[in-house]
Amino acid sequence: MVWLTPQLLAAQGSGPGLRGARAAALGNASATLTDVWAIGNNVAGLGQVAQPTVGFYAENRYLSRALNTAALAVAVPIGPQQANTASARGVAGLEAQRFGDKLYNETRVGAGYGYRGGLVSIGARVDMLQISIEGLGSRRAVAVSLGGQAEVVPKHLFFGAYLYNLNQAKLAEYRDERVPTVLKAGLSYRPTDKVMLNVETEKDVQQAADFKAGIEYQVLESLAVRGGFASLTRQTTAGVGFRGGRLQIDYAAAWHAALGLSQHLGVSLRFEKP
């Protein structure tokens, strides 16, 4: 009997998946983002997190309780730090995530590290992934991921690439079932401080390529509006972000023509580093 098929794994989210409502609103064109959710979107982006930050993320797909996701992320700069810059020794991150219900669920705990040097950032992450199906038991795997970011044109054009599960972690011997291996790469054009345009392609080794694009406009210092789409999943996305002091709240909605509405909520809080 097949314990799990690669198609089921890819559909449910044992790949890199979504991290944060900001990324969700941008159609998940997120390889160049540098907030606390870079721990999952592209671990290299952790290298630009300047203050200790804690984030909580909740997602509901297609209004089904069986397709809920909850995640907690932490990013902590290491070593001496200058004002409004990332740590001289890099940034450590931790993420815990759970998807599904008692019939089928995925639990993931990941630790990552990002470092910025000059115009280039690099990062690495290790995940412990557990997948459980009621009546069939559980399987565990360890996945290793690498990421990189660069300012192609300082302050205006950015490049990001992320390779998830480069070790092709195996879940079961039968039919050589493995965690999906995914490569994504994207560009971010920021003509002004108020506008960001992202484009990205993502390729699972067992699926067709996914093209994604997103736009963010900073209406006010405390308010941003966003939109995007993803070609493979045929989803149109939109969202807003509110910032007040050290608190950031993001909301996104995604519409699939056949499956309906998905909703995403993210809350993050920054702390002053002693």
C-alpha positions in Angstrom: 0.0 0.0 0.0 1.2 3.5 -0.8 1.7 5.4 2.4 1.8 8.8 0.8 2.1 9.9 -2.8 4.2 12.8 -3.9 1.2 14.5 -5.5 -0.6 14.5 -2.1 2.5 15.9 -0.4 2.8 18.7 -2.9 -0.9 19.6 -2.7 -1.0 19.7 1.1 2.1 21.8 1.9 5.1 19.8 2.9 7.0 22.0 0.4 8.2 25.5 1.4 4.6 26.8 1.4 3.4 30.3 2.4 5.0 32.3 5.2 3.2 35.3 6.4 0.2 37.3 5.2 2.4 39.8 3.4 3.8 37.1 1.2 0.3 35.7 0.6 -1.0 39.1 -0.5 1.9 39.3 -3.0 0.9 36.0 -4.7 3.8 34.4 -2.6 6.4 36.2 -4.8 8.5 36.3 -1.6 12.1 35.3 -2.4 13.3 38.9 -1.9 11.5 39.7 1.3 13.4 40.4 4.5 10.9 40.4 7.4 10.7 37.8 10.2 8.9 35.4 7.8 12.1 35.2 5.7 12.8 32.1 7.9 10.4 30.3 5.5 10.2 32.4 2.4 14.0 32.7 1.9 16.2 32.2 4.9 18.8 34.6 3.5 16.4 37.4 4.2 16.9 36.9 7.9 20.3 38.6 7.6 18.5 42.0 7.3 16.3 41.7 10.3 17.6 44.5 12.6 15.7 43.8 15.8 14.5 40.7 17.7 11.0 39.9 16.2 8.3 37.5 17.0 5.5 36.6 14.5 2.3 34.6 14.5 0.6 33.5 11.3 -2.8 31.8 10.7 -4.1 30.6 7.4 -7.4 29.0 6.3 -7.6 27.5 2.8 -10.9 27.4 1.0 -13.0 27.8 4.2 -12.2 24.3 5.3 -11.3 23.6 8.9 -9.2 20.6 7.7 -6.9 23.0 5.8 -5.9 25.3 8.6 -2.3 26.4 9.2 -0.8 28.0 12.3 2.8 29.1 12.6 5.1 30.9 15.1 8.4 32.5 14.0 11.2 34.2 15.9 14.2 36.1 14.6 17.1 37.3 16.8 20.1 39.3 15.7 23.4 37.9 17.1 26.3 40.0 18.4 27.0 43.8 18.3 24.6 45.9 16.3 24.4 49.4 14.9 21.2 51.4 14.7 18.7 50.2 12.1 21.1 47.6 10.7 21.2 43.8 11.0 23.7 42.2 13.4 27.3 42.0 12.5 27.2 38.2 13.2 24.0 37.4 11.4 20.5 36.6 12.5 19.2 33.3 14.0 15.6 32.2 13.3 13.2 29.5 14.5 9.8 28.5 13.1 7.2 26.0 14.4 4.2 25.2 12.1 1.2 22.9 12.0 -1.1 22.2 9.1 -4.2 20.0 8.9 -6.4 18.2 11.4 -6.5 14.8 13.2 -7.1 12.9 9.9 -4.1 14.4 8.1 -1.6 16.8 9.6 1.9 18.1 9.1 4.1 19.5 11.9 7.3 21.3 11.1 10.0 22.8 13.3 12.8 24.6 11.5 15.9 26.5 12.6 17.7 28.9 10.3 20.6 31.5 10.0 21.0 34.5 7.7 24.0 36.7 7.2 24.4 39.9 5.3 27.7 41.1 4.0 27.8 44.2 1.8 25.1 43.8 -0.9 24.8 40.0 -0.6 22.9 37.9 2.0 23.1 34.1 2.4 21.3 31.7 4.7 20.7 28.1 5.6 17.8 26.2 7.3 17.2 22.7 8.7 13.7 21.4 9.1 12.3 18.5 11.1 9.1 17.5 9.3 6.5 15.0 10.6 3.5 13.9 8.5 0.7 11.9 10.1 -2.4 10.2 8.7 -5.0 8.7 11.1 -4.8 4.9 10.9 -1.6 4.8 8.9 0.9 6.3 11.4 3.5 9.0 11.0 6.7 9.6 9.0 9.5 12.0 9.8 12.2 13.5 7.6 14.9 16.1 7.9 15.2 18.7 5.1 18.1 21.1 4.5 17.5 24.4 2.5 19.8 27.2 1.3 19.0 30.8 0.2 20.7 33.9 -1.2 19.8 37.5 -1.9 21.6 40.4 -3.6 21.1 44.0 -4.4 21.7 44.1 -8.2 21.1 47.9 -8.3 21.4 49.2 -4.7 18.1 50.2 -3.2 16.2 49.6 -6.4 16.6 46.1 -7.9 16.9 42.9 -5.8 17.4 39.3 -6.6 16.5 36.3 -4.4 16.8 32.5 -4.8 15.9 29.7 -2.4 16.4 25.9 -2.7 14.1 23.9 -0.4 15.0 20.4 0.6 18.3 20.2 -1.4 19.0 16.8 0.3 15.8 15.3 -1.2 14.7 13.9 2.2 12.9 10.5 2.0 9.6 9.7 3.7 9.2 6.1 2.7 11.0 3.4 0.9 8.0 2.3 -1.1 8.1 4.1 -4.5 10.9 6.2 -3.2 8.5 8.8 -1.6 10.3 12.0 -0.8 9.6 15.5 0.5 9.2 17.9 -2.5 12.4 19.6 -3.7 11.6 23.2 -4.8 13.7 25.9 -6.3 12.4 29.5 -6.5 14.0 32.6 -7.8 12.7 36.2 -8.2 13.3 39.9 -8.7 12.0 42.9 -6.8 12.0 46.3 -8.4 11.6 49.3 -6.0 11.6 52.5 -7.9 10.7 54.5 -4.8 10.3 53.9 -1.1 6.5 53.5 -1.6 6.4 51.0 -4.5 7.6 47.4 -4.7 7.0 45.1 -7.8 7.9 41.4 -7.4 8.1 38.7 -10.0 9.1 35.1 -9.3 9.1 31.6 -10.7 8.9 28.4 -8.5 9.7 24.9 -9.8 8.9 21.7 -7.9 10.8 18.9 -9.5 7.6 16.9 -9.9 5.3 19.8 -11.1 5.1 22.5 -13.7 6.7 25.8 -13.0 4.6 28.4 -11.2 4.9 32.1 -12.2 4.0 34.6 -9.5 3.8 38.4 -9.3 2.9 41.0 -6.7 2.8 44.7 -6.0 2.9 46.6 -2.8 2.1 50.3 -2.4 2.8 52.2 0.8 -0.2 54.5 1.0 0.9 56.0 4.4 3.8 55.2 6.7 1.4 53.0 8.6 -0.6 51.5 5.8 0.3 49.4 2.8 -2.0 47.8 0.1 -1.0 44.7 -1.9 -2.1 42.5 -4.8 -0.8 39.6 -6.7 -1.5 36.3 -8.6 0.0 32.9 -9.1 -0.3 31.0 -12.4 -0.1 27.4 -11.3 -2.7 27.6 -8.5 -4.7 30.1 -10.6 -5.1 32.4 -7.5 -5.7 36.1 -7.4 -4.6 37.7 -4.1 -5.0 41.0 -2.3 -4.2 42.4 1.2 -3.4 45.2 3.5 -0.7 45.9 6.1 -0.9 48.1 9.2 2.1 49.3 11.2 1.9 51.0 14.6 5.2 51.4 16.5 6.7 48.0 16.8 3.5 46.1 15.9 2.8 45.0 12.4 -0.6 43.4 11.3 -1.1 41.9 7.9 -4.2 40.5 6.2 -4.5 38.8 2.9 -7.3 37.0 0.9 -6.8 34.7 -2.1 -9.4 33.6 -4.6 -9.3 30.4 -6.5 -11.9 30.2 -9.3 -12.8 26.5 -8.5 -12.1 26.2 -4.8 -13.0 29.6 -3.4 -11.6 31.8 -0.7 -8.5 31.5 1.4 -7.6 33.9 4.2 -4.3 34.8 5.9 -3.5 36.8 9.0 -0.1 37.7 10.4 1.0 39.6 13.5 4.6 40.5 14.3 6.2 42.4 17.2 9.7 43.9 17.2 11.7 44.4 20.4 14.6 46.7 21.2 17.9 44.8 21.4 19.9 45.5 24.6 
